[in-house]
Amino acid sequence: MDIAKEIVTLIKFSPKRECLLQQLKENLETEDEDTSSRGIIGLCPTRWTVRASCFRRILENYAVLMEEWDVCLSERLQPDVRARIIGCKAQMERFDFFFGLHLGERLYSHTDNLSKTLQGTKMAAVSGQRLANLTKETLTKMRNDQNFDHFYANVSRKSEGLVGEPTLPRKRRAPARLEVGAGAPSYPQTAKDHLRRVYYEAIDLIVSAIDQRFNQESFTSYAQMETLLVKAANGEDYEAEFKFIQESYSEDIDTGALPGQLSTLEVMLKEEKISCFDEILLAVSQFPEPEKKLIQEVQTVCKLLAVNPATSAAGERSFSSARRLKTWLRSRMSDDRFTNLAVLNGHKQRTDSVPITEVAKEFVSRNENRKRNFGKFKE
């Protein structure tokens, strides 16, 4: 991934090299014109939805990039830039790098799809766990010799004329603290066996990371509380989830009054089919104050879920939008204005539903000078 990021940096941060890439692509005869027209895209280390597409674009432009490195090295360059280009060219000539790009594109296509799906505004914890398990099953099915042989043959076919032959790495003895047992360490006999280990290890690492993220104790607690409210609102049996609440949150919630209030919640939402916690939270927030007091313990459960959301996508999205909101032309923007703009940008669906005419009327009505300048707004 570091080499891929370095390739993107060398191209995207230099208008000259990016323009040269486009010219070389236009001059190079390709069979697929649509694929050749697409350029390199950025690889952000903090974004988990663009990695597969970045690797895919590098693979689509592999031959053009190799030609561009030759053109760049024939010109006069700064020593550090020349060294970086030589390093990227040397890595791209290796079969194991070419293999790693294809493997990364294949594996990250599944994780990127999972990340995009989890960023939905109404994504529930239970649904997130189910999607994560489906992704784990998909990746686990890829972990067998038959799939690897097919993948290796496909990569070998595509590598002809682009990179060198696969080779075994130099034998290195693992540190003594990592050695298990008294036997001699085993080494792969062929380059294919070495890449097979890399293939299996990559799948195991991704599956382990997904499992670690979605099987945390806190995430399981969140899913139990969310399921309790959804089942209660739909009139389903929630005995197992209620038992968990009694064992874990007896100090925060009056578990004696909660069952009756859950039954009241079912009556209050009888005309709606609830599918996630976000719908319950929105409905409860719109209840009149007397009805809210009738389900105070349900409100407590909602508050516990609201302060610890199932995903951090909304918060991370607000950080990503900060650069677009506070530009160089808005360098003197106050913190209050910046916070308000971030809230509007983070909740675009609600912002778009606000009647602009009513907002304009309210803005004008607060000042006599505004009334003289803007007058009245028509419906």
N, C-alpha and C positions, 0 to 999 in steps of 0.2 A: 504493500500500500504506500510506503514511503517513496518508492521509485515512481509509482503512478502519480503521486502528488507532485513530485519534482518535475515530471514531464508536463503536467498541466501548468505548473508555475512558469516553466520556461516558455511555453507557448502563449498563455493567456496574459502574462504580465509584460509581453513585448509585442506592441502593434506590428512591428516589422516582421517578426517571426510568424505571427498569426496571419498576416497578409501573404507571406511566402508560402505558408501551408495551403492557403486557399488557391494560390496560383499553381502550385504543384499538383493539387487535386484536379484542377481544370485541365492540366496538360496530360495527366496520367489517364490512360485508357482503362476503363473499368467496365465490368459487365453489368453491374448494378448501379445505375446513375443516381437513384434515390438515396442509397446508402452513402455514396461518395460525396454527396452534397452536404452531409452533416459534419460539423466540426467537433472540436474538443470542448467538453464542458468541465466546469470546475468541480473539484473534490473537496468538500468541506468536512474536516474531521469531526465536527459536532453534529452533522446532519446524517441521519440513518436512512434517508430515502433517495439518495442520488448516487450511491456507490456502484451499484450494478450498471447504471447507465453510463457512468464515467469510464468504467472498465470496458464497456461495450464500444464506446466511441474510440478509445485508444486502439482496440483490436480492429475496428473498421478502418482506421487510418494508419495501420501499422506500417505498411510499405511506404506510405507518403512520409511518415515521421522519420523512417530510416534514411530516406532520400534528403529530407530537410537537414538532418544532422550533418550529412556529408557537405551540403551546400554551406551551412553555417561554419563548419570547421575549415572550409577553404577561404574564408574571409578573416579579416583582422578582428579579434575579439579581446575583451578583457580577460586576464588570466583565470580569474575565478569562474567566469561564465564558460570559458573554454573547457575548464576542468569538469564542470557540471554536465556539459553536453557530452564530453567523452565518457563520463560515468554512465549517463543514461543510454548512450549508444552501446556501450559494452554490455550492460545488463539486458538490453533488448535483443542482443544477438544470442543470448543464452536460451536454451530450450526450457529450462526450469522456470524462467520468468514468464515466458509465453504460456506455459502450462498453468502457472499461478494466476495469470490474468483471466484465463478461461475458467479456472476453478472459482475464483472470486466472483466473476460475473454470474456463474451458475448458482452459487450459494447465496450471494447477496440479493439475487432477484427474488428469492423467497422472503428473506428478512426485510428487504425494502418494502415489499408488498404488505407484510405484516405491520410494519411501522406506519405506513400510510393509512391502513385500515384502523389502527388503534388511535389515530389522531382525530377521529370523528368526534363532533361535539357531544353526541349522545351515546358514546361508547361506555358500556357498563363493564364492571369488573368481571362479572361472570362470563360475559361475552368475550372479553379480552382473554381470559384464561382458556376458553374453548378455542379461540382462534390460534393462540399460542400452541396449544396441544396439537391442533391440526398441522401447523407448520412443523412442529417437532416430528410428527409421524411422517410427513412428506420427506424431511431430510433424512430420517432414519431409514426409510425405504431405499434411499440412494446408497446406503452403506453396505454394499456387497460387491463381490468380484465381478459379477456380470455387468453391473452398471459402470464400474471402474474401467473394465476392458473396453466397453463401448465408448466411454468418454476419452480414454487414452488414444484409441484408434482415431477418433474424430480430431483430436488436437494434433496428432502426428500428421494426419493428412493435410491439415491447414498450415502446418509449420514448414512444409516443403518449399524451399526456395526463399524462406524468410529468415529462419534461425538455424543454428547448428544442431548437431545430433545430441540427444540426451546423454548425459555423462553422470557417473557416480561421484558424489562429493568425496573429499578427502576424509579418511577415517579419523574420527576424533573420539577419544575416550571420555566418557561422561565423568564429571566430578565424583569423588568417592562418596560424598554425602547423598548423591542421587543413585548410587548403585544399589540394586536390590538382589540379595543372594550372593553366593560365592562363585557362581559360574562366570565364564568369560562373556563379555558383552557380544551381542549378535549384530552383524552388519548385513545390509541388503546385498545380494549377490549381483543384481542387475540394476540399471537405472530405472527400469519400470517398477521393480520392487520398492525402490526408494520413493518414487512418486506415489506409489500405492499407500505407503505409510503417511505421506503428506496429505493425501486425499482423505484418508480415514481420520487423521488427527484434526483436520480442519472441520469436518462434519461434527466430530465429538465436541470440539470447543464451542461451536455455535449452539448445538443442542444443550450443552451444559449451561451456557450463558442464558439461554431462554428459560431453561428450567429454574435456574437460580433467581431470575427476575420475577417469575410468575408463581413461584411456590414459596415465597417469603411468608412468614407468619403474619405480618401486618397486612399483606395483600389478601391472604385467606380470611382474616378477620373482616376486612372491608367487604369481601364477596358475601360472607355470611350475613352481615347486617343489611346489605343491599337486597339480597334474596329474601330476607325476612319481610321487608317493606313491600316488595313487588308481589310476593305470594299473598300477603295479607290484603293488599289492595285488590287482587284478583279473586279473593275468596278461596285460595288453595291452602293445603295443610303446611304449616310452618313449624311443626313441633321440634325438629332437629335444630333449626336456626334459633328458635327461642331458647332452647336449652343452652346453646352456645352463649347467647346474650346473658343469661342468668349466671353462667360461670365466669364470664370475662368482664361484664360491665354492671355488676350489681351495685357498685358504689356510685356510678354516674347516672343510672337509670332506675326508676322505681318499677322493678319487674312485676310487682303485684298489680299495678294499675295499667301496665302496658298492654296485656291481652284485650282488655275491654276497649282501650283506645284504638287498638288495631281493628277491632270489629267496627268501631265508629268510622274509622278511615275507609273501610270497605263500603259502608253505606254512603259516605260523602262522595266517593269516586265511582259509584255504581254505574254511571252512564259512560264511563271511560274504560278503555282497555289499556292497562299499563304494561309497558314493555321494559322500562328502565327507570333508574332512580331519578334521572333528570326530569322526567315527566311528573313524578311525585313531588319533587322539590318545587317545580313551577306551579303545580296545582295548590300545594299547601301555602305558598307565598301569596296566592291570590284570594285565600279564604278571608272572610271578615274576622276582626279581632275576637269576637265572642266564640266563633267556631275554632279559632286557633287555640284558645284557652281550653277547649274541650279535648284537645289532643296534644297536651303539653309534652308528654313523654315521647310521642311520635316526633314532635319537633326537636327534641333532644337528640334522638337518633339521627335525624336529618342534619343537625348541626355537626355531629361527630363525623358524618360522612362528608359534609361540605368542606370542613377544614382540612381534610386529608383526601383529596380527589384520587380517583382510580388511576389517572394518568397525569403527567405534567406537561402534556402537549400545549395546553393553552398558555401556561406560563412561559414555556420555551419559545412559543410563537411570538409572545410580546417582546422578548429579548431580541428576536430576529428582526422585528419591525422597528426597533429603537433607532437604528441607523437611518431608516427611511423617514422617520418622523422628525428627528432632530438633525437636520442637515446643516451644512456650513452657513446657509442663509438664515437659519433659525438658531444661531449659536447663543443668542441672548434670551431664549425661551425660558420662562420660569418653570419651576418644578411642578406647580399646580397645573399649569397649562399642558405640560408634557404628560403628566399622569392622566389628565382627562382625554387627551388625544390617544394615548395608549389604550385606554378603556374602550373608546369608540372604535379603534382599529381592531381590537381583540374580539369585539362582539359585533361584527359587521351585520349579521342577520337582524339583530335587534335595532341596530342603527338605521338600516335601510327601511325598517318598518315604521320609523318615527315620521309623522307628517311634517314635512319641511315648512309648509305654510304656517302651521300653528306655532312652530318654533320661531319663525320670523316675526309673527305677530307678537309673541311674548317678548322677544328681544326689543322690538320697537316701542312697545307700550311702557317700558321701564324708564324712558328718558324723553323729555319734551323735545329736545333737539333732534332726536331720532325721528320723532313723529313728523317734524317739519321737513326733514330731509327725505324720508322714505315714504311717508303718507300711509295709505292703506293697501294691504295685499288682497288681491282677488282670489277667490277659491279656484 
